[in-house]
């Protein structure tokens, strides 16, 4: 098991934590993660039509993170909340301290869960050990690269990223995939979950069944999307659907991306499907979408 050393405490952690969590929790950190995500997701995808948590919810998330250093069953959930929903202020500024906290808490969750290269693969996956290692490795790599020149903590971030990556490479299920990992940036989420499947930046579409399907039905998808964008009964059909579903893209700069959910976690956006029935009918034929409980399918809009 990886030893946790040289953690870089974010400012304010010495202060007394607010011993209050806005949801019920237990010693099951995976259950706590689900509860935390459920609670804060509804506040991130909010009716205020803003791309971030509000001030009170952000304070609650940070307080939970600080408490998680004592109540470590909260570490995984707090790390995920900070990673997904607490990067940016509503003015678009990066909240760097939250990223440091998130990386630290992902690390703490490794030991809390008992993640070890000696675990059977099924148990490793059941505990989410790939995420507990992979996410902080990537976060520390980003922190190291973006730390101001001459900072004393740059080398610590680099060390943490390297140690996490090197440990992952000793896990038997990554014996082959790990040969190409020279930095955390060489990993990706799909490779962590499916290490035996080739990972590359550009694929020949003819080799990927879902890509072939999308290309074959491009005309239908485009026609219905244009119908939404150019709807005559509303000023902006795309925005009307987005607001109704309060969808935004997490990890994007506030105001940078918009998203319309088509299906999330098995729940179809009926508002979208009423505008684009052929699109939804086609997508519902794909086993990649209907048989995976954690898949998201969205339309994205990038602003200049």
Backbone torsions as a table, in degrees:
resi	resn	phi	psi	omega
1	UNK	NA	140.8	-177.1
2	UNK	-69.0	133.2	176.7
3	UNK	-83.1	135.3	179.7
4	UNK	-91.9	112.1	179.9
5	UNK	-134.8	159.3	171.4
6	UNK	55.5	38.2	175.8
7	UNK	-67.8	143.3	-179.0
8	UNK	-99.9	103.9	-176.9
9	UNK	-72.4	131.5	178.4
10	UNK	-73.0	154.1	179.3
11	UNK	-55.3	137.8	173.9
12	UNK	96.6	-8.8	-177.4
13	UNK	-69.5	-19.5	178.3
14	UNK	-75.4	-16.0	179.3
15	UNK	-71.6	156.9	180.0
16	UNK	-66.3	126.7	-179.9
17	UNK	-71.7	149.6	174.8
18	UNK	-77.1	110.5	-172.4
19	UNK	-82.3	59.3	-180.0
20	UNK	-149.2	128.3	178.9
21	UNK	-118.6	134.1	-172.2
22	UNK	-79.0	21.6	175.9
23	UNK	-156.0	160.0	179.2
24	UNK	-73.1	137.8	179.2
25	UNK	-138.6	165.2	-176.6
26	UNK	-138.3	-162.7	177.2
27	UNK	-86.8	-1.4	177.1
28	UNK	-86.2	103.1	-172.9
29	UNK	-72.6	-26.4	175.2
30	UNK	-69.5	-39.3	175.0
31	UNK	-65.9	-38.6	177.4
32	UNK	-65.4	-37.2	176.7
33	UNK	-59.7	-46.0	180.0
34	UNK	-62.2	-42.6	179.8
35	UNK	-64.7	-42.3	-179.7
36	UNK	-64.9	-44.7	-179.9
37	UNK	-64.5	-41.9	179.4
38	UNK	-62.0	-43.3	-178.0
39	UNK	-66.6	-50.7	-173.4
40	UNK	-80.4	-23.8	177.5
41	UNK	-62.1	-41.3	-179.3
42	UNK	-68.2	-18.2	178.3
43	UNK	-94.1	-22.6	175.3
44	UNK	-78.9	-46.8	174.5
45	UNK	-83.9	80.4	-167.2
46	UNK	-112.6	160.9	-179.1
47	UNK	-73.3	-6.7	175.8
48	UNK	-73.7	-11.0	179.4
49	UNK	61.1	41.5	177.2
50	UNK	-119.1	155.6	-173.6
51	UNK	-95.9	40.1	179.9
52	UNK	-167.2	169.6	172.0
53	UNK	-70.1	148.4	173.1
54	UNK	-71.3	171.1	-173.6
55	UNK	-59.5	-45.1	-178.3
56	UNK	-67.1	-44.1	-179.2
57	UNK	-66.3	-35.8	176.7
58	UNK	-64.8	-42.2	177.7
59	UNK	-62.8	-39.3	177.9
60	UNK	-63.7	-40.4	-179.7
61	UNK	-64.6	-43.3	-179.9
62	UNK	-68.0	-39.8	178.0
63	UNK	-62.7	-41.3	177.0
64	UNK	-62.1	-40.7	179.7
65	UNK	-62.7	-41.9	179.7
66	UNK	-67.1	-39.7	177.6
67	UNK	-64.1	-31.0	-176.3
68	UNK	-64.4	-19.1	174.8
69	UNK	-69.1	-23.7	176.1
70	UNK	-97.5	-48.8	179.1
71	UNK	-98.6	86.2	-167.9
72	UNK	-71.8	-9.9	173.9
73	UNK	-67.0	-14.8	178.5
74	UNK	-93.7	-6.6	-171.0
75	UNK	-60.9	-47.0	-177.2
76	UNK	-63.8	-46.4	179.9
77	UNK	-63.0	-43.1	179.5
78	UNK	-65.0	-40.2	178.6
79	UNK	-60.9	-43.6	-179.7
80	UNK	-66.2	-41.5	-179.7
81	UNK	-63.1	-46.1	179.6
82	UNK	-65.2	-39.3	-179.1
83	UNK	-66.0	-44.1	-174.0
84	UNK	-86.1	-34.3	-167.3
85	UNK	-122.3	-0.1	-172.7
86	UNK	-133.0	36.4	174.9
87	UNK	-81.1	-38.7	-168.9
88	UNK	-119.7	144.5	165.5
89	UNK	-77.2	171.2	179.6
90	UNK	-71.7	-12.6	174.8
91	UNK	-88.2	-3.6	178.7
92	UNK	94.7	4.0	179.5
93	UNK	-79.4	141.7	177.6
94	UNK	-77.4	130.1	177.5
95	UNK	-93.3	82.7	-171.4
96	UNK	-59.8	-38.1	-179.9
97	UNK	-58.1	-35.1	179.7
98	UNK	-67.3	-33.0	179.4
99	UNK	-70.5	-39.4	175.4
100	UNK	-61.4	-47.2	178.6
101	UNK	-58.1	-45.3	-178.7
102	UNK	-59.5	-46.9	179.6
103	UNK	-60.3	-44.5	180.0
104	UNK	-61.5	-42.5	-175.7
105	UNK	-72.6	-34.9	172.4
106	UNK	-58.7	-41.6	178.8
107	UNK	-63.4	-45.5	179.4
108	UNK	-58.6	-37.5	-178.1
109	UNK	-66.2	-22.5	178.5
110	UNK	-61.1	-52.1	-179.0
111	UNK	-71.5	-34.9	179.5
112	UNK	-60.9	-41.9	-178.2
113	UNK	-79.2	-17.8	-177.1
114	UNK	79.5	29.5	179.6
115	UNK	-65.5	131.5	-178.6
116	UNK	-151.8	148.4	177.2
117	UNK	-63.4	-15.7	-179.2
118	UNK	-84.1	-6.5	-180.0
119	UNK	-70.6	147.0	170.2
120	UNK	-60.0	148.5	-176.2
121	UNK	-55.4	-43.6	-178.1
122	UNK	-59.6	-41.4	-179.0
123	UNK	-72.6	-36.9	176.1
124	UNK	-56.6	-46.2	-179.4
125	UNK	-70.2	-39.5	-179.8
126	UNK	-60.2	-36.3	179.9
127	UNK	-82.2	-7.8	-178.0
128	UNK	69.9	32.2	-174.9
129	UNK	-65.5	-31.1	179.5
130	UNK	-60.8	-40.5	179.2
131	UNK	-71.8	-39.2	-178.8
132	UNK	-61.8	-32.5	176.4
133	UNK	-88.3	-47.6	-171.9
134	UNK	-65.9	-43.0	-177.5
135	UNK	-63.0	-49.6	179.4
136	UNK	-65.7	-32.2	177.2
137	UNK	-59.4	-44.8	180.0
138	UNK	-69.4	-41.3	-179.8
139	UNK	-64.4	-43.5	178.0
140	UNK	-64.1	-36.9	177.6
141	UNK	-62.4	-41.8	178.3
142	UNK	-66.3	-42.9	179.3
143	UNK	-61.3	-41.7	179.9
144	UNK	-63.5	-41.9	-177.4
145	UNK	-71.9	-27.7	-175.0
146	UNK	-103.7	-0.3	178.5
147	UNK	-68.6	138.8	179.4
148	UNK	-54.9	145.2	-179.4
149	UNK	-56.8	135.0	178.3
150	UNK	86.7	-0.4	-178.8
151	UNK	-66.9	142.1	-178.4
152	UNK	-72.1	-19.9	-175.5
153	UNK	-93.0	-5.8	-178.8
154	UNK	-55.8	-46.2	-177.8
155	UNK	-67.0	-31.0	178.7
156	UNK	-68.9	-44.2	176.9
157	UNK	-59.6	-43.5	-180.0
158	UNK	-61.9	-42.6	-179.8
159	UNK	-62.7	-43.2	-178.9
160	UNK	-65.6	-43.4	179.3
161	UNK	-60.7	-43.5	-177.7
162	UNK	-66.7	-43.9	-178.4
163	UNK	-64.0	-41.2	179.2
164	UNK	-65.1	-43.8	179.5
165	UNK	-63.8	-46.5	-177.7
166	UNK	-63.0	-35.0	177.1
167	UNK	-66.7	-45.2	178.8
168	UNK	-55.1	-38.5	-177.2
169	UNK	-67.8	-15.8	177.5
170	UNK	-91.8	-6.0	178.0
171	UNK	-73.2	127.5	-173.5
172	UNK	-51.9	-37.9	-176.2
173	UNK	-69.4	-14.0	178.6
174	UNK	-106.4	18.0	-175.5
175	UNK	-56.7	-41.3	-179.3
176	UNK	-87.3	-49.5	-178.4
177	UNK	-59.8	-37.4	-177.0
178	UNK	-65.0	-17.0	179.9
179	UNK	-64.3	-23.3	-178.9
180	UNK	-97.8	-0.5	-176.7
181	UNK	-90.1	102.0	175.3
182	UNK	-102.5	-14.5	174.4
183	UNK	-151.9	162.9	178.3
184	UNK	-57.4	-25.3	-180.0
185	UNK	-68.4	-13.4	178.6
186	UNK	-80.2	-12.5	-179.9
187	UNK	-89.6	160.7	167.0
188	UNK	-147.0	163.7	-173.6
189	UNK	-59.2	-44.8	-178.4
190	UNK	-62.9	-36.0	-179.5
191	UNK	-70.0	-33.5	176.7
192	UNK	-64.9	-37.7	-178.9
193	UNK	-83.2	-34.1	-176.0
194	UNK	-129.9	72.1	-171.7
195	UNK	-67.5	-17.7	-177.0
196	UNK	-88.7	-5.0	179.7
197	UNK	-95.6	132.1	-178.6
198	UNK	-56.1	140.9	177.2
199	UNK	-119.1	127.5	178.2
200	UNK	-155.4	156.2	-172.9
201	UNK	-72.6	-31.1	-177.0
202	UNK	-129.9	126.8	-179.8
203	UNK	-112.8	148.3	168.1
204	UNK	-71.5	116.5	-174.4
205	UNK	-56.3	-31.0	-177.8
206	UNK	-66.8	-15.9	-179.1
207	UNK	-92.7	-5.0	-176.6
208	UNK	-119.4	109.5	-175.3
209	UNK	-53.4	-41.4	-179.2
210	UNK	-66.5	-36.7	178.3
211	UNK	-65.5	-40.4	176.9
212	UNK	-60.7	-44.4	178.7
213	UNK	-59.1	-45.2	-179.4
214	UNK	-64.1	-41.0	179.4
215	UNK	-67.8	-40.0	-179.2
216	UNK	-64.6	-31.1	-176.3
217	UNK	-108.0	16.3	-178.4
218	UNK	-54.4	-42.2	-177.9
219	UNK	-59.6	-42.5	178.7
220	UNK	-66.1	-46.8	-179.4
221	UNK	-59.8	-46.5	-177.8
222	UNK	-65.6	-43.0	-178.1
223	UNK	-60.2	-45.6	-178.5
224	UNK	-72.3	-34.5	176.9
225	UNK	-65.3	-42.2	177.3
226	UNK	-62.9	-35.0	176.7
227	UNK	-63.2	-36.0	177.3
228	UNK	-69.6	-48.1	-177.1
229	UNK	-62.6	-37.2	-175.2
230	UNK	-102.6	22.3	-179.2
231	UNK	-54.6	135.4	-174.7
232	UNK	-87.1	-19.4	-175.2
233	UNK	-91.6	-4.9	175.8
234	UNK	-136.7	159.4	-179.1
235	UNK	-64.7	-39.0	-178.6
236	UNK	-150.4	102.5	-176.5
237	UNK	-61.7	-39.3	178.6
238	UNK	-59.1	-48.5	-178.2
239	UNK	-67.2	-35.0	179.3
240	UNK	-62.8	-43.4	178.4
241	UNK	-68.2	-41.7	-179.4
242	UNK	-61.3	-44.0	179.5
243	UNK	-65.2	-39.2	-179.3
244	UNK	-62.3	-32.7	-178.6
245	UNK	-99.5	-1.1	-175.1
246	UNK	41.0	51.9	179.5
247	UNK	-93.7	134.3	169.9
248	UNK	-140.6	170.4	179.3
249	UNK	-101.7	114.5	177.3
250	UNK	-69.0	156.0	-177.8
251	UNK	70.8	7.8	175.7
252	UNK	-101.1	152.4	175.4
253	UNK	-61.0	134.7	178.2
254	UNK	-50.6	124.6	-178.7
255	UNK	86.4	1.5	-176.3
256	UNK	-88.6	-40.5	-178.5
257	UNK	-130.9	147.7	166.4
258	UNK	-117.0	153.0	178.2
259	UNK	-138.7	142.0	168.8
260	UNK	-113.8	122.6	177.2
261	UNK	-73.6	132.2	169.4
262	UNK	-98.4	-50.4	173.2
263	UNK	-145.7	136.0	177.0
264	UNK	-137.3	121.9	177.8
265	UNK	54.8	37.7	177.7
266	UNK	84.8	-3.2	-179.7
267	UNK	-101.4	116.7	-177.4
268	UNK	-85.8	141.2	179.6
269	UNK	-81.3	99.4	-175.3
270	UNK	-66.0	-29.5	177.2
271	UNK	-62.8	-42.3	177.4
272	UNK	-67.8	-45.3	-175.8
273	UNK	-64.6	-27.7	177.0
274	UNK	-69.2	-29.9	176.6
275	UNK	-82.8	-30.7	-173.9
276	UNK	-131.8	64.8	-175.0
277	UNK	-64.1	-35.4	-179.5
278	UNK	-69.4	-38.8	177.7
279	UNK	-60.1	-48.7	-178.9
280	UNK	-64.6	-41.3	179.9
281	UNK	-61.4	-40.8	178.4
282	UNK	-66.2	-45.8	-177.9
283	UNK	-64.4	-31.0	-179.4
284	UNK	-71.6	-7.6	175.9
285	UNK	-86.8	-7.6	-175.1
286	UNK	-93.3	120.7	-179.4
287	UNK	-65.7	-25.2	178.3
288	UNK	-61.9	-26.0	-177.2
289	UNK	-98.1	-43.0	-172.4
290	UNK	-85.2	-18.9	-178.0
291	UNK	-101.3	2.9	-179.4
292	UNK	-115.3	113.9	-174.8
293	UNK	-71.4	-13.3	-175.6
294	UNK	-115.7	20.1	-178.4
295	UNK	-87.6	146.5	172.1
296	UNK	-118.8	139.0	171.3
297	UNK	-130.2	124.2	-173.3
298	UNK	-138.9	160.4	162.3
299	UNK	-100.4	136.4	-179.3
300	UNK	-116.5	145.0	177.9
301	UNK	-125.9	118.0	179.9
302	UNK	-96.9	127.2	178.5
303	UNK	-89.2	147.2	-179.8
304	UNK	-59.9	NA	NA
